[in-house]
Amino acid sequence: MRSALVMVMALALGTAQALAFELVSEAEVQAEQRALAERGPLPNVPRTRSISLGPRITVVTPGAADATLRTPLRIELRFQPNGEAKVNPASLKVLYGFLGVDLTAKLREHAQVSESGVLAEQARIPAGKHRLRVQITDTLGRTGETELRFQVND
């Protein structure tokens, strides 16, 4: 009985590892670090803005309370349209860091993206400080944007 339980747990762990996907590569992190070293550090002020009353983006996870994050991460965002417009999930854009590396295709391949939000389980991101900029547009062409800043520890 005990060996069967150990086997089930090992299979579950193996499945979770298999589901993990690389959202940010080590090469992207290194390019970002080189660019920041040349430019200097960015101010540590998280941004949330909405242009022309576009959709609101709420970060569920990783939240501000998550002081120490470990990879793989769960990324969950909620979208809320403004007025009669609807969120256009096809307009989702996710950019990484100062360089604005487009991670949208990687995220779409492994996440659930809908009018109500994004859910990505098991996103692997190397250790270090990271910044993701998320943009979404509604059916009236108005854009909402938010920025996630977090640190991943080994």
One Martini backbone bead per residue (centre of mass of N, CA, C, O) as a GRO file, in nm:
protein
  154
    1MET     BB    1   0.059   0.062  -0.022
    2ARG     BB    2   0.299   0.256   0.012
    3SER     BB    3   0.418   0.218  -0.276
    4ALA     BB    4   0.168   0.324  -0.424
    5LEU     BB    5   0.178   0.610  -0.306
    6VAL     BB    6   0.460   0.681  -0.409
    7MET     BB    7   0.392   0.642  -0.710
    8VAL     BB    8   0.168   0.855  -0.729
    9MET     BB    9   0.344   1.094  -0.638
   10ALA     BB   10   0.554   1.069  -0.865
   11LEU     BB   11   0.356   1.108  -1.098
   12ALA     BB   12   0.252   1.385  -1.013
   13LEU     BB   13   0.527   1.526  -1.024
   14GLY     BB   14   0.591   1.458  -1.318
   15THR     BB   15   0.346   1.605  -1.437
   16ALA     BB   16   0.413   1.886  -1.327
   17GLN     BB   17   0.686   1.905  -1.471
   18ALA     BB   18   0.570   1.866  -1.763
   19LEU     BB   19   0.385   2.134  -1.749
   20ALA     BB   20   0.612   2.300  -1.750
   21PHE     BB   21   0.719   2.633  -1.860
   22GLU     BB   22   0.905   2.863  -2.050
   23LEU     BB   23   0.879   3.206  -2.020
   24VAL     BB   24   1.178   3.267  -1.921
   25SER     BB   25   1.492   3.297  -2.020
   26GLU     BB   26   1.820   3.318  -1.959
   27ALA     BB   27   1.886   3.497  -2.208
   28GLU     BB   28   1.676   3.719  -2.142
   29VAL     BB   29   1.795   3.795  -1.870
   30GLN     BB   30   2.080   3.872  -1.970
   31ALA     BB   31   1.991   4.096  -2.167
   32GLU     BB   32   1.856   4.268  -1.951
   33GLN     BB   33   2.105   4.311  -1.769
   34ARG     BB   34   2.276   4.454  -1.981
   35ALA     BB   35   2.081   4.690  -2.039
   36LEU     BB   36   2.070   4.794  -1.742
   37ALA     BB   37   2.374   4.848  -1.710
   38GLU     BB   38   2.374   5.071  -1.930
   39ARG     BB   39   2.125   5.246  -1.806
   40GLY     BB   40   2.017   5.152  -1.540
   41PRO     BB   41   1.802   5.157  -1.300
   42LEU     BB   42   1.484   5.118  -1.230
   43PRO     BB   43   1.222   5.222  -1.094
   44ASN     BB   44   1.027   5.105  -0.799
   45VAL     BB   45   0.734   5.151  -0.977
   46PRO     BB   46   0.442   5.047  -1.005
   47ARG     BB   47   0.215   4.996  -1.279
   48THR     BB   48  -0.115   5.142  -1.345
   49ARG     BB   49  -0.318   5.161  -1.642
   50SER     BB   50  -0.560   5.358  -1.833
   51ILE     BB   51  -0.658   5.396  -2.157
   52SER     BB   52  -0.952   5.519  -2.235
   53LEU     BB   53  -1.104   5.322  -2.043
   54GLY     BB   54  -1.000   5.055  -2.028
   55PRO     BB   55  -0.924   4.772  -1.921
   56ARG     BB   56  -0.900   4.597  -1.630
   57ILE     BB   57  -0.611   4.481  -1.440
   58THR     BB   58  -0.585   4.199  -1.226
   59VAL     BB   59  -0.370   4.076  -0.983
   60VAL     BB   60  -0.359   3.770  -0.824
   61THR     BB   61  -0.098   3.623  -0.952
   62PRO     BB   62   0.142   3.759  -0.825
   63GLY     BB   63   0.148   3.906  -0.527
   64ALA     BB   64   0.260   4.142  -0.304
   65ALA     BB   65   0.283   3.920  -0.066
   66ASP     BB   66   0.502   3.777  -0.244
   67ALA     BB   67   0.819   3.772  -0.139
   68THR     BB   68   0.872   3.456  -0.211
   69LEU     BB   69   0.951   3.309  -0.511
   70ARG     BB   70   0.881   3.012  -0.694
   71THR     BB   71   0.968   2.785  -0.925
   72PRO     BB   72   0.690   2.753  -1.047
   73LEU     BB   73   0.436   2.966  -1.157
   74ARG     BB   74   0.146   3.152  -1.091
   75ILE     BB   75  -0.064   3.316  -1.336
   76GLU     BB   76  -0.317   3.564  -1.248
   77LEU     BB   77  -0.569   3.731  -1.441
   78ARG     BB   78  -0.803   4.006  -1.452
   79PHE     BB   79  -1.077   4.118  -1.651
   80GLN     BB   80  -1.234   4.453  -1.692
   81PRO     BB   81  -1.464   4.610  -1.837
   82ASN     BB   82  -1.585   4.914  -1.989
   83GLY     BB   83  -1.891   4.911  -2.009
   84GLU     BB   84  -2.000   4.781  -2.326
   85ALA     BB   85  -1.749   4.654  -2.358
   86LYS     BB   86  -1.515   4.409  -2.465
   87VAL     BB   87  -1.284   4.182  -2.430
   88ASN     BB   88  -0.985   4.115  -2.630
   89PRO     BB   89  -0.795   3.833  -2.619
   90ALA     BB   90  -0.624   3.876  -2.890
   91SER     BB   91  -0.472   4.148  -2.761
   92LEU     BB   92  -0.272   4.021  -2.600
   93LYS     BB   93   0.018   4.147  -2.409
   94VAL     BB   94   0.359   4.029  -2.325
   95LEU     BB   95   0.624   4.196  -2.157
   96TYR     BB   96   0.983   4.196  -2.104
   97GLY     BB   97   1.105   4.439  -1.963
   98PHE     BB   98   1.298   4.688  -2.095
   99LEU     BB   99   1.303   4.543  -2.388
  100GLY     BB  100   1.022   4.402  -2.461
  101VAL     BB  101   0.981   4.104  -2.464
  102ASP     BB  102   0.782   3.882  -2.638
  103LEU     BB  103   0.558   3.642  -2.452
  104THR     BB  104   0.280   3.573  -2.574
  105ALA     BB  105   0.314   3.298  -2.719
  106LYS     BB  106   0.407   3.134  -2.476
  107LEU     BB  107   0.158   3.184  -2.303
  108ARG     BB  108  -0.069   3.087  -2.495
  109GLU     BB  109   0.033   2.787  -2.517
  110HIS     BB  110  -0.007   2.750  -2.168
  111ALA     BB  111  -0.273   2.918  -2.146
  112GLN     BB  112  -0.560   3.074  -2.027
  113VAL     BB  113  -0.756   3.274  -2.256
  114SER     BB  114  -0.989   3.541  -2.184
  115GLU     BB  115  -1.218   3.783  -2.112
  116SER     BB  116  -1.151   3.735  -1.788
  117GLY     BB  117  -0.846   3.610  -1.850
  118VAL     BB  118  -0.549   3.461  -1.692
  119LEU     BB  119  -0.401   3.118  -1.686
  120ALA     BB  120  -0.083   3.015  -1.545
  121GLU     BB  121   0.084   2.720  -1.510
  122GLN     BB  122   0.411   2.653  -1.459
  123ALA     BB  123   0.607   2.903  -1.470
  124ARG     BB  124   0.927   2.950  -1.584
  125ILE     BB  125   1.169   3.141  -1.389
  126PRO     BB  126   1.435   3.282  -1.321
  127ALA     BB  127   1.631   3.401  -1.108
  128GLY     BB  128   1.512   3.716  -0.992
  129LYS     BB  129   1.431   4.013  -1.135
  130HIS     BB  130   1.098   4.111  -1.255
  131ARG     BB  131   0.917   4.234  -1.563
  132LEU     BB  132   0.572   4.272  -1.651
  133ARG     BB  133   0.379   4.366  -1.938
  134VAL     BB  134   0.026   4.422  -1.960
  135GLN     BB  135  -0.204   4.399  -2.241
  136ILE     BB  136  -0.545   4.521  -2.320
  137THR     BB  137  -0.826   4.514  -2.540
  138ASP     BB  138  -1.113   4.639  -2.662
  139THR     BB  139  -1.384   4.672  -2.888
  140LEU     BB  140  -1.300   5.004  -2.886
  141GLY     BB  141  -0.967   5.022  -2.858
  142ARG     BB  142  -0.905   5.007  -2.560
  143THR     BB  143  -0.635   5.032  -2.321
  144GLY     BB  144  -0.486   4.815  -2.088
  145GLU     BB  145  -0.244   4.837  -1.808
  146THR     BB  146   0.021   4.640  -1.650
  147GLU     BB  147   0.257   4.575  -1.378
  148LEU     BB  148   0.496   4.325  -1.296
  149ARG     BB  149   0.677   4.280  -0.987
  150PHE     BB  150   0.938   4.037  -0.916
  151GLN     BB  151   1.084   3.766  -0.718
  152VAL     BB  152   1.308   3.497  -0.774
  153ASN     BB  153   1.392   3.209  -0.599
  154ASP     BB  154   1.566   2.906  -0.552
   0.00000   0.00000   0.00000
